[in-house]
Amino acid sequence: MIRIDGVVLAQAEEPEQIAPALDQELTAELEADLGVAEDDAGMPQLAVGDFAPQLVWLAITFVALYFLMSRVALPRIATVIESRRDRIANDLDTAARLRQETDEVIAAYEQELTEARNKAHRIAAEARDKLNAEFAEERARIEAELAEKTAAAEARIGESRDRALAEIDKVAAGAAADIVESLIGDKPSDKELDAALKSAEGA
């Protein structure tokens, strides 16, 4: 005889004869511990007799979830959305302000550029006028020097001409005295020669 967990089994010659009885005993104990009957079938959630409590718990769970969503989650979501809306509005305001500042900076830059161009034109005009004045002054100085040199040259030419004319008069007087002396055999005086030359020039 063999006793296993309070069950007495007949002694058998082979272990294969003990296994079916042991399997039945263990299955019975497991069903007793779990509270499962042999005639139970399907999932407990689909039992028709349990629908009413399940619907009640479903309603309670829905109300609790609705309360949590309406009182906790949705206000937080609304707060997050509002904060994001405010942040976007602030970003848009900042962008508009920066754009306005950029436009002002560009306008100031263009104004300064225009002023710089006008100043450059004014400086160039002043430099051109100064150069023109210096050129005119230098030209007047050179013309004055040329006029002075021309006058001096003309004076020297006049003096040379007068000396040449005087020399010519002397040579002509000498030649005339020699001609008269050869003709009449008497040399005329200087006064007579001067009078004759003046009368010849007057004629």
RAUR-V717043 format. One record per pair of residues at least 24 apart in sequence whose C-alpha atoms are under 7 Angstrom apart, sorted by the first residue. I is the first residue (numbers start at 1). J is the second residue. If there is no record, write none. Layout:
i:I j:J
i:I j:J
This chain:
none
